[in-house]
Amino acid sequence: MKKYEVEQALREWAQEMVQKYAWLTIRYEYNDTRNRYLVSYSPSEIIEENEEFCRESMSFEDYMNLTFFDDAPLFCDDERLFHLSEQAEVVKSTPASLPLIITSHAVVWTGQATYESEGKKPVVLSSSEMFNTIPPVQTKEAA
């Protein structure tokens, strides 16, 4: 059945996208009334400013429409066109871990990470990916 093929394509693509865009959350679920998957991207404030993500998501949406025709998912930002249930699949990046301390040096990972505070919008910190070793006489904040 195409439903399972669509689900597999969605799952693989969503996992790839949240690895590439740490700020991204993708929610999706099958809707029995519409007989198709519904997919929502968030947060729209960041999506609107990220041309690369917009190009990639539109390309994927076109691919799904050409491949699955009437069974293709419906896409939107922040559930503007439909509402998903509490049971919807949620795919998002996991926050970065705390610095590791090795002997007398700290190893700090600087990379994309999303931190969420209750009642506040997600905040994306840093966009580089590197490791720094900090001797104990230095202090440095992970930004």
TIMI-2910 file (N, C-alpha, C, CB; in pm, 1 decimal, decimal comma, always signed):
<rs>
+----------+----------+----------+----------+----------+----------+----------+----------+----------+----------+----------+----------+------+
!      n_x !      n_y !      n_z !     ca_x !     ca_y !     ca_z !      c_x !      c_y !      c_z !     cb_x !     cb_y !     cb_z ! resn !
+----------+----------+----------+----------+----------+----------+----------+----------+----------+----------+----------+----------+------+
!    +83,7 !   -118,0 !     +0,0 !     +0,0 !     +0,0 !     +0,0 !    +88,6 !   +124,9 !     +0,0 !    -95,4 !     -0,5 !   +121,8 !  Met !
!    +46,8 !   +228,0 !    -70,5 !   +125,2 !   +350,8 !    -82,2 !   +138,1 !   +423,4 !    +51,4 !    +62,1 !   +443,2 !   -184,9 !  Lys !
!    +43,8 !   +406,0 !   +141,5 !    +48,6 !   +473,3 !   +271,7 !   +181,3 !   +445,5 !   +341,9 !    -68,9 !   +427,8 !   +360,4 !  Lys !
!   +227,6 !   +322,4 !   +338,8 !   +351,6 !   +285,6 !   +407,6 !   +475,1 !   +336,7 !   +333,3 !   +359,9 !   +133,8 !   +423,5 !  Tyr !
!   +467,6 !   +341,9 !   +201,9 !   +577,6 !   +398,7 !   +122,9 !   +590,6 !   +548,4 !   +150,0 !   +555,0 !   +373,5 !    -28,3 !  Glu !
!   +476,6 !   +616,7 !   +158,6 !   +476,7 !   +759,8 !   +189,2 !   +534,1 !   +782,1 !   +328,6 !   +333,4 !   +818,9 !   +179,1 !  Val !
!   +490,2 !   +701,6 !   +424,2 !   +539,5 !   +715,7 !   +562,0 !   +690,9 !   +696,2 !   +569,2 !   +469,3 !   +614,6 !   +654,5 !  Glu !
!   +742,2 !   +597,3 !   +499,6 !   +886,6 !   +570,5 !   +500,9 !   +963,7 !   +687,6 !   +440,5 !   +918,3 !   +440,5 !   +423,6 !  Gln !
!   +915,0 !   +739,6 !   +328,4 !   +981,0 !   +854,2 !   +264,7 !   +977,6 !   +976,4 !   +356,4 !   +913,8 !   +887,2 !   +129,6 !  Ala !
!   +864,0 !  +1000,2 !   +421,4 !   +852,6 !  +1112,5 !   +514,8 !   +948,6 !  +1098,3 !   +632,1 !   +709,8 !  +1123,9 !   +566,4 !  Leu !
!   +952,3 !   +979,7 !   +690,2 !  +1036,7 !   +956,3 !   +808,0 !  +1184,5 !   +977,3 !   +774,2 !  +1014,5 !   +813,6 !   +862,9 !  Arg !
!  +1229,9 !   +919,8 !   +664,3 !  +1370,9 !   +933,0 !   +626,3 !  +1405,7 !  +1078,7 !   +596,7 !  +1402,1 !   +845,2 !   +503,5 !  Glu !
!  +1318,9 !  +1146,9 !   +522,1 !  +1345,8 !  +1285,3 !   +486,8 !  +1343,9 !  +1374,4 !   +610,8 !  +1243,9 !  +1334,7 !   +384,3 !  Trp !
!  +1246,8 !  +1354,2 !   +699,0 !  +1235,8 !  +1436,8 !   +820,1 !  +1359,3 !  +1421,1 !   +907,9 !  +1109,5 !  +1399,4 !   +899,8 !  Ala !
!  +1407,4 !  +1299,7 !   +924,7 !  +1526,4 !  +1277,8 !  +1006,6 !  +1649,0 !  +1345,3 !   +946,1 !  +1552,2 !  +1128,3 !  +1023,5 !  Gln !
!  +1660,9 !  +1340,2 !   +815,3 !  +1772,1 !  +1406,4 !   +746,7 !  +1763,5 !  +1558,2 !   +763,5 !  +1772,8 !  +1369,2 !   +596,9 !  Glu !
!  +1644,0 !  +1612,5 !   +751,7 !  +1626,8 !  +1757,2 !   +759,7 !  +1653,5 !  +1812,0 !   +900,1 !  +1486,7 !  +1794,4 !   +716,4 !  Met !
!  +1610,5 !  +1743,0 !  +1004,9 !  +1634,9 !  +1795,5 !  +1139,9 !  +1782,1 !  +1783,1 !  +1179,0 !  +1547,4 !  +1721,8 !  +1242,2 !  Val !
!  +1854,1 !  +1692,9 !  +1114,0 !  +1998,5 !  +1688,0 !  +1136,1 !  +2065,6 !  +1807,8 !  +1069,9 !  +2057,8 !  +1556,0 !  +1081,6 !  Gln !
!  +2014,5 !  +1845,6 !   +954,2 !  +2072,4 !  +1958,2 !   +880,7 !  +2028,8 !  +2092,7 !   +938,4 !  +2033,4 !  +1950,3 !   +733,6 !  Lys !
!  +1903,5 !  +2100,5 !   +983,0 !  +1847,2 !  +2223,6 !  +1038,9 !  +1805,8 !  +2195,1 !  +1182,7 !  +1725,1 !  +2275,2 !   +953,8 !  Tyr !
!  +1895,7 !  +2221,6 !  +1275,5 !  +1873,3 !  +2185,5 !  +1416,2 !  +1753,4 !  +2259,1 !  +1477,1 !  +1998,6 !  +2215,5 !  +1498,1 !  Ala !
!  +1713,1 !  +2369,3 !  +1421,3 !  +1600,7 !  +2447,6 !  +1472,0 !  +1464,8 !  +2391,8 !  +1428,2 !  +1613,7 !  +2590,9 !  +1425,9 !  Trp !
!  +1464,6 !  +2300,5 !  +1334,2 !  +1343,1 !  +2252,8 !  +1268,7 !  +1270,5 !  +2145,2 !  +1350,1 !  +1377,0 !  +2198,6 !  +1131,5 !  Leu !
!  +1138,8 !  +2154,7 !  +1350,9 !  +1052,9 !  +2048,7 !  +1404,7 !   +955,0 !  +2011,2 !  +1294,7 !   +977,3 !  +2094,5 !  +1536,5 !  Thr !
!   +941,8 !  +1882,0 !  +1268,8 !   +846,2 !  +1831,9 !  +1169,9 !   +749,7 !  +1739,9 !  +1241,9 !   +918,2 !  +1757,5 !  +1051,6 !  Ile !
!   +620,1 !  +1764,9 !  +1223,8 !   +515,7 !  +1678,8 !  +1280,8 !   +433,6 !  +1624,6 !  +1164,3 !   +424,3 !  +1757,3 !  +1384,3 !  Arg !
!   +396,7 !  +1496,5 !  +1173,6 !   +313,0 !  +1440,2 !  +1067,7 !   +229,3 !  +1324,8 !  +1121,6 !   +399,5 !  +1392,6 !   +949,7 !  Tyr !
!   +118,7 !  +1300,1 !  +1055,2 !    +32,9 !  +1186,5 !  +1088,7 !    -60,1 !  +1156,8 !   +971,9 !    -48,5 !  +1214,4 !  +1217,6 !  Glu !
!   -107,5 !  +1034,5 !   +968,0 !   -202,8 !   +995,4 !   +864,4 !   -341,5 !  +1040,1 !   +906,3 !   -199,3 !   +842,0 !   +839,3 !  Tyr !
!   -414,6 !  +1102,0 !   +813,8 !   -549,1 !  +1148,8 !   +839,9 !   -646,5 !  +1060,7 !   +762,1 !   -565,2 !  +1298,7 !   +801,3 !  Asn !
!   -728,8 !   +984,7 !   +833,4 !   -822,3 !   +891,7 !   +769,6 !   -931,2 !   +963,1 !   +689,5 !   -886,4 !   +803,5 !   +874,6 !  Asp !
!   -969,5 !  +1082,3 !   +731,4 !  -1072,2 !  +1157,5 !   +659,8 !  -1022,2 !  +1202,3 !   +523,4 !  -1116,4 !  +1278,4 !   +741,6 !  Thr !
!   -898,6 !  +1248,9 !   +518,9 !   -840,5 !  +1296,3 !   +392,9 !   -766,4 !  +1186,2 !   +317,5 !   -746,0 !  +1411,6 !   +419,8 !  Arg !
!   -747,1 !  +1072,4 !   +380,1 !   -676,2 !   +958,0 !   +320,7 !   -535,5 !   +995,5 !   +272,8 !   -756,9 !   +901,7 !   +203,7 !  Asn !
!   -465,5 !  +1068,2 !   +357,1 !   -328,5 !  +1107,8 !   +326,0 !   -260,1 !  +1157,1 !   +452,1 !   -325,8 !  +1216,6 !   +216,5 !  Arg !
!   -127,3 !  +1170,6 !   +440,9 !    -49,7 !  +1224,6 !   +551,7 !    -58,0 !  +1376,4 !   +551,5 !    +96,9 !  +1178,4 !   +543,4 !  Tyr !
!    -59,0 !  +1432,9 !   +671,4 !    -52,6 !  +1576,3 !   +690,8 !    +81,0 !  +1606,0 !   +757,7 !   -173,6 !  +1629,0 !   +776,0 !  Leu !
!   +153,7 !  +1704,7 !   +705,9 !   +289,0 !  +1734,7 !   +752,7 !   +298,0 !  +1882,9 !   +785,3 !   +395,8 !  +1694,7 !   +646,4 !  Val !
!   +351,9 !  +1913,3 !   +903,4 !   +367,3 !  +2052,1 !   +944,7 !   +511,6 !  +2080,3 !   +985,2 !   +272,1 !  +2084,5 !  +1060,4 !  Ser !
!   +565,5 !  +2192,1 !   +933,8 !   +700,1 !  +2237,6 !   +969,4 !   +687,4 !  +2352,7 !  +1069,0 !   +781,0 !  +2282,0 !   +842,2 !  Tyr !
!   +781,9 !  +2363,1 !  +1160,4 !   +787,4 !  +2478,7 !  +1249,6 !   +931,6 !  +2498,5 !  +1296,9 !   +690,9 !  +2460,1 !  +1371,1 !  Ser !
!   +964,5 !  +2616,3 !  +1342,2 !   +886,0 !  +2739,0 !  +1356,2 !   +886,6 !  +2821,7 !  +1227,1 !   +940,3 !  +2823,0 !  +1472,3 !  Pro !
!   +771,8 !  +2874,5 !  +1193,0 !   +757,2 !  +2946,1 !  +1065,8 !   +841,5 !  +3073,0 !  +1059,2 !   +612,0 !  +2981,2 !  +1043,1 !  Ser !
!   +869,6 !  +3137,6 !  +1174,3 !   +950,2 !  +3259,9 !  +1174,2 !  +1089,3 !  +3233,7 !  +1116,2 !   +962,0 !  +3316,5 !  +1316,9 !  Glu !
!  +1146,5 !  +3118,7 !  +1148,8 !  +1279,7 !  +3084,5 !  +1098,2 !  +1269,7 !  +3031,4 !   +955,4 !  +1348,0 !  +2980,0 !  +1189,8 !  Ile !
!  +1167,5 !  +2952,7 !   +929,0 !  +1147,7 !  +2895,4 !   +795,7 !  +1139,2 !  +3005,2 !   +690,2 !  +1020,5 !  +2809,2 !   +792,6 !  Ile !
!  +1062,5 !  +3109,3 !   +718,9 !  +1042,4 !  +3219,1 !   +623,0 !  +1172,8 !  +3288,3 !   +585,8 !   +945,5 !  +3321,3 !   +680,1 !  Glu !
!  +1270,5 !  +3285,1 !   +675,5 !  +1398,2 !  +3352,5 !   +651,3 !  +1505,8 !  +3260,0 !   +595,9 !  +1447,4 !  +3414,8 !   +778,6 !  Glu !
!  +1476,9 !  +3130,5 !   +585,3 !  +1578,2 !  +3034,7 !   +543,5 !  +1548,5 !  +2984,8 !   +401,9 !  +1584,9 !  +2916,5 !   +642,4 !  Asn !
!  +1608,1 !  +3051,2 !   +303,2 !  +1582,2 !  +3017,6 !   +163,1 !  +1625,1 !  +2875,5 !   +128,1 !  +1653,5 !  +3115,8 !    +72,5 !  Glu !
!  +1735,6 !  +2831,2 !   +183,7 !  +1784,1 !  +2695,9 !   +154,5 !  +1682,8 !  +2591,0 !   +200,2 !  +1920,3 !  +2671,5 !   +222,8 !  Glu !
!  +1630,6 !  +2606,1 !   +321,3 !  +1529,5 !  +2511,8 !   +368,4 !  +1405,5 !  +2517,3 !   +279,9 !  +1491,9 !  +2541,4 !   +514,4 !  Phe !
!  +1362,3 !  +2636,9 !   +243,6 !  +1243,3 !  +2651,6 !   +159,0 !  +1261,7 !  +2579,7 !    +25,7 !  +1212,7 !  +2800,3 !   +134,7 !  Cys !
!  +1379,2 !  +2596,0 !    -36,4 !  +1406,2 !  +2527,6 !   -163,5 !  +1403,0 !  +2375,7 !   -144,2 !  +1543,4 !  +2571,5 !   -221,0 !  Arg !
!  +1468,8 !  +2328,0 !    -40,0 !  +1473,1 !  +2182,4 !    -16,4 !  +1335,2 !  +2125,3 !    +13,8 !  +1567,9 !  +2150,2 !    +99,2 !  Glu !
!  +1258,6 !  +2194,5 !    +94,7 !  +1125,9 !  +2142,5 !   +129,5 !  +1033,1 !  +2145,0 !     +8,3 !  +1064,5 !  +2224,0 !   +244,8 !  Ser !
!  +1039,6 !  +2251,5 !    -72,5 !   +955,8 !  +2256,7 !   -193,8 !   +995,4 !  +2147,3 !   -292,5 !   +967,1 !  +2394,9 !   -261,5 !  Met !
!  +1122,9 !  +2121,0 !   -302,8 !  +1170,2 !  +2015,0 !   -391,1 !  +1117,0 !  +1878,8 !   -344,5 !  +1324,6 !  +2013,8 !   -396,1 !  Ser !
!  +1122,0 !  +1855,0 !   -213,7 !  +1070,0 !  +1729,2 !   -159,6 !   +918,6 !  +1719,5 !   -181,6 !  +1103,2 !  +1717,2 !     -9,0 !  Phe !
!   +847,6 !  +1828,3 !   -157,8 !   +703,4 !  +1828,8 !   -178,9 !   +669,8 !  +1799,1 !   -324,9 !   +643,8 !  +1963,7 !   -137,1 !  Glu !
!   +743,9 !  +1857,8 !   -418,4 !   +723,0 !  +1829,5 !   -561,1 !   +748,8 !  +1682,3 !   -591,4 !   +814,5 !  +1918,2 !   -647,9 !  Asp !
!   +856,8 !  +1629,0 !   -535,3 !   +889,7 !  +1487,1 !   -554,5 !   +775,8 !  +1397,7 !   -503,9 !  +1021,7 !  +1451,7 !   -481,5 !  Tyr !
!   +725,3 !  +1428,4 !   -384,4 !   +616,9 !  +1347,1 !   -327,4 !   +491,1 !  +1356,0 !   -414,3 !   +585,3 !  +1392,7 !   -182,8 !  Met !
!   +460,1 !  +1474,8 !   -465,3 !   +342,3 !  +1491,6 !   -551,4 !   +356,3 !  +1413,7 !   -681,4 !   +319,7 !  +1639,4 !   -582,1 !  Asn !
!   +475,6 !  +1415,9 !   -741,2 !   +498,4 !  +1343,1 !   -866,2 !   +504,2 !  +1191,4 !   -844,5 !   +628,0 !  +1390,9 !   -931,3 !  Leu !
!   +551,8 !  +1150,8 !   -731,1 !   +566,6 !  +1007,7 !   -703,1 !   +436,8 !   +943,2 !   -656,1 !   +673,9 !   +986,6 !   -598,8 !  Thr !
!   +362,3 !  +1012,8 !   -570,1 !   +245,6 !   +951,0 !   -505,6 !   +111,7 !  +1010,9 !   -547,7 !   +259,0 !   +962,4 !   -357,4 !  Phe !
!   +111,6 !  +1109,6 !   -633,8 !     -9,8 !  +1170,0 !   -688,8 !   -113,1 !  +1200,3 !   -579,7 !    -71,1 !  +1077,6 !   -793,9 !  Phe !
!   -230,0 !  +1131,7 !   -586,2 !   -338,9 !  +1157,0 !   -491,4 !   -307,1 !  +1112,2 !   -348,9 !   -463,8 !  +1087,6 !   -538,3 !  Asp !
!   -205,9 !  +1031,2 !   -332,5 !   -167,0 !   +984,8 !   -198,5 !    -57,8 !  +1071,9 !   -136,9 !   -119,3 !   +840,1 !   -205,1 !  Asp !
!    -14,3 !  +1174,8 !   -208,2 !    +92,7 !  +1261,6 !   -158,8 !    +45,9 !  +1337,3 !    -34,7 !   +137,8 !  +1360,6 !   -268,7 !  Ala !
!   +136,5 !  +1361,6 !    +57,4 !   +100,8 !  +1436,2 !   +179,1 !    +64,4 !  +1580,9 !   +149,8 !   +215,4 !  +1432,1 !   +278,4 !  Pro !
!     -5,0 !  +1641,4 !   +244,3 !    -30,2 !  +1784,6 !   +241,4 !    +67,5 !  +1848,7 !   +339,2 !   -179,9 !  +1818,5 !   +277,9 !  Leu !
!   +129,1 !  +1959,7 !   +300,3 !   +231,5 !  +2025,9 !   +380,3 !   +186,8 !  +2166,6 !   +417,3 !   +365,3 !  +2030,3 !   +304,6 !  Phe !
!   +229,0 !  +2212,4 !   +534,9 !   +208,8 !  +2351,8 !   +573,5 !   +304,1 !  +2387,3 !   +687,1 !    +61,5 !  +2376,8 !   +615,5 !  Cys !
!   +308,9 !  +2515,3 !   +721,9 !   +390,2 !  +2563,4 !   +833,3 !   +300,6 !  +2585,9 !   +955,0 !   +465,2 !  +2694,4 !   +795,0 !  Asp !
!   +349,4 !  +2545,8 !  +1069,9 !   +281,6 !  +2570,3 !  +1198,0 !   +133,4 !  +2533,2 !  +1198,6 !   +295,4 !  +2714,7 !  +1234,6 !  Asp !
!    +98,7 !  +2426,6 !  +1130,6 !    -39,0 !  +2375,5 !  +1126,9 !   -140,2 !  +2482,4 !  +1086,5 !    -76,8 !  +2318,8 !  +1262,5 !  Glu !
!   -101,1 !  +2569,4 !   +994,3 !   -190,6 !  +2677,4 !   +949,7 !   -309,5 !  +2626,2 !   +868,6 !   -112,7 !  +2777,7 !   +866,7 !  Arg !
!   -292,3 !  +2515,8 !   +798,0 !   -400,1 !  +2464,9 !   +711,6 !   -478,1 !  +2349,4 !   +772,9 !   -342,9 !  +2420,6 !   +579,9 !  Leu !
!   -424,4 !  +2288,8 !   +876,4 !   -488,0 !  +2175,8 !   +943,5 !   -425,3 !  +2160,4 !  +1081,1 !   -473,4 !  +2044,2 !   +860,1 !  Phe !
!   -492,4 !  +2086,1 !  +1167,5 !   -439,9 !  +2061,7 !  +1301,8 !   -410,5 !  +1913,6 !  +1317,8 !   -539,6 !  +2109,8 !  +1410,6 !  His !
!   -295,4 !  +1884,4 !  +1375,5 !   -255,9 !  +1746,5 !  +1401,0 !   -292,6 !  +1708,6 !  +1544,4 !   -104,0 !  +1727,1 !  +1376,0 !  Leu !
!   -312,6 !  +1580,8 !  +1565,3 !   -350,2 !  +1533,7 !  +1698,7 !   -226,2 !  +1520,1 !  +1787,8 !   -424,9 !  +1398,4 !  +1689,4 !  Ser !
!   -248,9 !  +1492,0 !  +1913,3 !   -139,8 !  +1469,5 !  +2009,5 !    -58,7 !  +1344,4 !  +1972,1 !   -196,7 !  +1455,1 !  +2153,4 !  Glu !
!   -116,2 !  +1255,2 !  +1892,3 !    -48,5 !  +1132,3 !  +1853,0 !    +41,1 !  +1149,7 !  +1730,0 !   -150,4 !  +1025,0 !  +1826,2 !  Gln !
!    +47,5 !  +1269,2 !  +1675,1 !   +129,2 !  +1292,9 !  +1555,9 !   +275,9 !  +1262,1 !  +1585,6 !   +113,7 !  +1439,1 !  +1507,1 !  Ala !
!   +344,2 !  +1208,7 !  +1486,5 !   +487,9 !  +1181,9 !  +1495,5 !   +560,5 !  +1315,8 !  +1500,4 !   +538,1 !  +1094,6 !  +1374,5 !  Glu !
!   +656,7 !  +1328,4 !  +1591,2 !   +734,5 !  +1451,4 !  +1604,8 !   +880,8 !  +1417,6 !  +1578,2 !   +716,0 !  +1515,9 !  +1747,1 !  Val !
!   +941,7 !  +1489,7 !  +1484,0 !  +1082,7 !  +1469,5 !  +1451,6 !  +1152,6 !  +1603,0 !  +1472,0 !  +1102,2 !  +1415,9 !  +1304,1 !  Val !
!  +1249,4 !  +1605,1 !  +1564,5 !  +1326,8 !  +1726,9 !  +1587,2 !  +1464,6 !  +1689,8 !  +1638,1 !  +1255,2 !  +1820,8 !  +1687,2 !  Lys !
!  +1554,5 !  +1786,0 !  +1629,3 !  +1692,3 !  +1766,1 !  +1670,3 !  +1700,5 !  +1750,7 !  +1821,4 !  +1779,9 !  +1882,5 !  +1623,3 !  Ser !
!  +1797,5 !  +1672,7 !  +1866,3 !  +1819,4 !  +1660,3 !  +2009,5 !  +1921,0 !  +1765,3 !  +2052,0 !  +1867,7 !  +1517,2 !  +2047,1 !  Thr !
!  +1903,0 !  +1824,1 !  +2169,6 !  +1997,2 !  +1927,0 !  +2216,0 !  +2137,7 !  +1871,4 !  +2231,1 !  +1950,6 !  +1985,8 !  +2349,0 !  Pro !
!  +2234,9 !  +1960,7 !  +2217,0 !  +2375,9 !  +1922,8 !  +2234,8 !  +2400,1 !  +1888,4 !  +2380,6 !  +2471,5 !  +2037,1 !  +2189,1 !  Ala !
!  +2496,6 !  +1803,7 !  +2403,3 !  +2529,0 !  +1765,0 !  +2539,9 !  +2621,0 !  +1868,3 !  +2603,8 !  +2594,4 !  +1626,0 !  +2542,7 !  Ser !
!  +2637,2 !  +1857,0 !  +2731,7 !  +2725,6 !  +1947,0 !  +2805,8 !  +2870,8 !  +1917,0 !  +2772,8 !  +2701,7 !  +1934,7 !  +2957,3 !  Leu !
!  +2961,2 !  +2012,4 !  +2797,1 !  +3103,4 !  +1987,4 !  +2770,0 !  +3154,8 !  +1867,4 !  +2848,8 !  +3186,9 !  +2111,5 !  +2804,0 !  Pro !
!  +3248,4 !  +1797,0 !  +2789,2 !  +3313,0 !  +1683,7 !  +2855,4 !  +3439,8 !  +1733,0 !  +2922,8 !  +3344,7 !  +1569,2 !  +2754,3 !  Leu !
!  +3469,5 !  +1679,5 !  +3037,3 !  +3594,5 !  +1715,1 !  +3103,8 !  +3685,7 !  +1593,8 !  +3099,0 !  +3570,2 !  +1762,1 !  +3251,3 !  Ile !
!  +3799,9 !  +1612,6 !  +3035,4 !  +3897,2 !  +1505,0 !  +3021,7 !  +4022,7 !  +1548,0 !  +3094,9 !  +3927,0 !  +1472,1 !  +2871,3 !  Ile !
!  +4061,3 !  +1471,2 !  +3195,5 !  +4175,1 !  +1503,4 !  +3284,4 !  +4166,6 !  +1649,6 !  +3326,0 !  +4312,2 !  +1474,6 !  +3213,9 !  Thr !
!  +4263,5 !  +1731,6 !  +3286,6 !  +4263,5 !  +1870,8 !  +3331,3 !  +4219,9 !  +1966,7 !  +3221,4 !  +4401,1 !  +1909,4 !  +3380,7 !  Ser !
!  +4164,7 !  +1915,9 !  +3111,8 !  +4119,8 !  +2000,6 !  +3001,7 !  +3970,5 !  +1977,6 !  +2977,9 !  +4201,6 !  +1971,7 !  +2872,3 !  His !
!  +3903,5 !  +2079,7 !  +2930,2 !  +3763,3 !  +2065,4 !  +2892,0 !  +3755,8 !  +2063,5 !  +2740,3 !  +3675,6 !  +2180,6 !  +2951,4 !  Ala !
!  +3673,1 !  +1975,9 !  +2687,9 !  +3648,6 !  +1971,7 !  +2544,2 !  +3509,2 !  +2029,3 !  +2523,3 !  +3661,3 !  +1824,2 !  +2485,4 !  Val !
!  +3502,0 !  +2136,3 !  +2445,7 !  +3374,5 !  +2203,2 !  +2424,2 !  +3333,8 !  +2184,7 !  +2279,2 !  +3383,0 !  +2353,8 !  +2460,7 !  Val !
!  +3214,6 !  +2134,1 !  +2258,9 !  +3160,3 !  +2120,2 !  +2124,0 !  +3079,6 !  +2245,0 !  +2094,2 !  +3072,5 !  +1990,7 !  +2109,6 !  Trp !
!  +3108,4 !  +2306,1 !  +1981,5 !  +3033,5 !  +2421,3 !  +1936,5 !  +2963,2 !  +2379,5 !  +1809,0 !  +3125,5 !  +2546,6 !  +1914,4 !  Thr !
!  +2832,1 !  +2377,9 !  +1811,6 !  +2758,0 !  +2336,6 !  +1693,5 !  +2615,7 !  +2383,3 !  +1702,0 !  +2762,7 !  +2186,1 !  +1676,2 !  Gly !
!  +2535,5 !  +2342,0 !  +1607,6 !  +2396,2 !  +2382,3 !  +1607,5 !  +2322,6 !  +2303,6 !  +1714,3 !  +2331,7 !  +2361,0 !  +1468,7 !  Gln !
!  +2251,2 !  +2373,6 !  +1797,3 !  +2171,8 !  +2309,2 !  +1900,4 !  +2050,7 !  +2395,9 !  +1927,9 !  +2254,7 !  +2285,7 !  +2029,8 !  Ala !
!  +1938,1 !  +2334,4 !  +1956,7 !  +1817,0 !  +2407,8 !  +1986,8 !  +1785,0 !  +2389,2 !  +2134,1 !  +1699,3 !  +2361,0 !  +1897,4 !  Thr !
!  +1768,2 !  +2497,7 !  +2203,4 !  +1731,2 !  +2493,8 !  +2344,4 !  +1594,9 !  +2559,3 !  +2356,1 !  +1837,9 !  +2565,6 !  +2435,4 !  Tyr !
!  +1502,9 !  +2495,0 !  +2427,4 !  +1370,0 !  +2550,0 !  +2442,2 !  +1344,2 !  +2582,0 !  +2588,3 !  +1264,3 !  +2453,0 !  +2388,1 !  Glu !
!  +1283,8 !  +2696,2 !  +2613,3 !  +1243,8 !  +2734,4 !  +2746,9 !  +1092,2 !  +2735,6 !  +2752,8 !  +1302,7 !  +2872,2 !  +2786,2 !  Ser !
!  +1037,7 !  +2701,9 !  +2865,6 !   +894,3 !  +2696,7 !  +2879,9 !   +832,7 !  +2832,9 !  +2848,4 !   +856,5 !  +2651,6 !  +3020,6 !  Glu !
!   +736,7 !  +2834,7 !  +2757,4 !   +668,4 !  +2956,9 !  +2721,9 !   +745,4 !  +3049,3 !  +2629,6 !   +634,5 !  +3029,0 !  +2843,4 !  Gly !
!   +863,5 !  +3008,0 !  +2584,5 !   +942,9 !  +3092,9 !  +2496,0 !   +969,1 !  +3020,1 !  +2366,1 !  +1075,6 !  +3133,9 !  +2562,6 !  Lys !
!  +1004,9 !  +3096,2 !  +2263,5 !  +1037,3 !  +3038,4 !  +2134,0 !  +1171,0 !  +2965,4 !  +2142,2 !  +1041,3 !  +3147,6 !  +2024,8 !  Lys !
!  +1193,0 !  +2863,2 !  +2056,1 !  +1324,5 !  +2797,9 !  +2051,8 !  +1431,6 !  +2899,6 !  +2012,6 !  +1323,7 !  +2678,4 !  +1951,8 !  Pro !
!  +1548,6 !  +2881,0 !  +2066,9 !  +1661,4 !  +2968,4 !  +2038,1 !  +1770,9 !  +2883,8 !  +1975,3 !  +1712,5 !  +3041,0 !  +2167,0 !  Val !
!  +1823,2 !  +2927,6 !  +1860,7 !  +1930,1 !  +2853,7 !  +1794,9 !  +2061,5 !  +2919,9 !  +1831,7 !  +1910,3 !  +2849,2 !  +1639,7 !  Val !
!  +2153,4 !  +2840,9 !  +1885,1 !  +2282,9 !  +2891,2 !  +1926,4 !  +2390,1 !  +2840,2 !  +1833,5 !  +2313,4 !  +2851,5 !  +2070,0 !  Leu !
!  +2471,8 !  +2926,0 !  +1782,0 !  +2589,7 !  +2894,7 !  +1702,9 !  +2555,6 !  +2816,4 !  +1577,1 !  +2688,2 !  +2817,2 !  +1786,0 !  Ser !
!  +2642,0 !  +2827,9 !  +1477,4 !  +2618,7 !  +2752,3 !  +1354,9 !  +2744,7 !  +2682,4 !  +1307,1 !  +2566,2 !  +2843,5 !  +1246,2 !  Ser !
!  +2850,2 !  +2688,8 !  +1384,6 !  +2973,1 !  +2621,0 !  +1344,9 !  +2978,2 !  +2482,7 !  +1408,4 !  +3097,3 !  +2703,8 !  +1385,1 !  Ser !
!  +3066,8 !  +2401,9 !  +1358,6 !  +3086,0 !  +2269,8 !  +1415,7 !  +3234,3 !  +2248,2 !  +1435,7 !  +3024,9 !  +2159,3 !  +1325,5 !  Glu !
!  +3277,3 !  +2249,5 !  +1560,6 !  +3417,7 !  +2226,0 !  +1588,5 !  +3435,3 !  +2187,1 !  +1734,1 !  +3501,6 !  +2350,0 !  +1555,1 !  Met !
!  +3550,2 !  +2135,0 !  +1764,4 !  +3584,8 !  +2098,6 !  +1900,5 !  +3701,6 !  +2185,0 !  +1944,1 !  +3619,0 !  +1947,4 !  +1912,0 !  Phe !
!  +3696,2 !  +2234,9 !  +2065,1 !  +3804,6 !  +2314,4 !  +2121,0 !  +3849,5 !  +2251,0 !  +2251,7 !  +3760,7 !  +2461,9 !  +2143,0 !  Asn !
!  +3978,6 !  +2245,6 !  +2271,3 !  +4031,7 !  +2200,6 !  +2398,5 !  +4072,1 !  +2324,5 !  +2476,9 !  +4152,4 !  +2102,4 !  +2379,4 !  Thr !
!  +4020,6 !  +2336,5 !  +2596,8 !  +4046,3 !  +2454,3 !  +2677,6 !  +4131,4 !  +2412,8 !  +2797,8 !  +3912,9 !  +2521,7 !  +2723,2 !  Ile !
!  +4254,2 !  +2465,0 !  +2806,8 !  +4337,2 !  +2436,4 !  +2923,5 !  +4271,7 !  +2494,7 !  +3049,1 !  +4480,3 !  +2493,8 !  +2904,6 !  Pro !
!  +4301,0 !  +2440,5 !  +3165,5 !  +4233,6 !  +2484,5 !  +3287,8 !  +4259,8 !  +2629,9 !  +3326,0 !  +4275,0 !  +2397,2 !  +3400,6 !  Pro !
!  +4365,5 !  +2694,0 !  +3276,3 !  +4392,9 !  +2832,6 !  +3310,3 !  +4308,0 !  +2930,0 !  +3229,8 !  +4538,7 !  +2862,6 !  +3289,0 !  Val !
!  +4246,3 !  +2882,1 !  +3120,8 !  +4161,5 !  +2967,8 !  +3038,6 !  +4017,1 !  +2948,4 !  +3074,9 !  +4182,5 !  +2939,9 !  +2890,7 !  Gln !
!  +3935,9 !  +3048,3 !  +3048,0 !  +3791,6 !  +3031,2 !  +3059,0 !  +3731,7 !  +3072,7 !  +2926,6 !  +3731,5 !  +3114,4 !  +3177,7 !  Thr !
!  +3629,5 !  +3002,7 !  +2886,6 !  +3563,9 !  +3030,9 !  +2760,2 !  +3420,9 !  +2985,6 !  +2771,4 !  +3635,5 !  +2961,7 !  +2641,6 !  Lys !
!  +3328,7 !  +3068,4 !  +2728,5 !  +3188,3 !  +3030,3 !  +2728,9 !  +3152,9 !  +2967,2 !  +2595,9 !  +3098,0 !  +3151,8 !  +2757,3 !  Glu !
!  +3077,4 !  +2858,4 !  +2599,9 !  +3029,1 !  +2797,0 !  +2475,2 !  +2915,4 !  +2884,4 !  +2425,9 !  +2982,0 !  +2646,0 !  +2496,3 !  Ala !
!  +2929,0 !  +2934,1 !  +2306,3 !  +2826,2 !  +3024,6 !  +2253,4 !  +2750,5 !  +2954,0 !  +2152,1 !  +2883,9 !  +3151,6 !  +2195,9 !  Ala !
+----------+----------+----------+----------+----------+----------+----------+----------+----------+----------+----------+----------+------+
</rs>
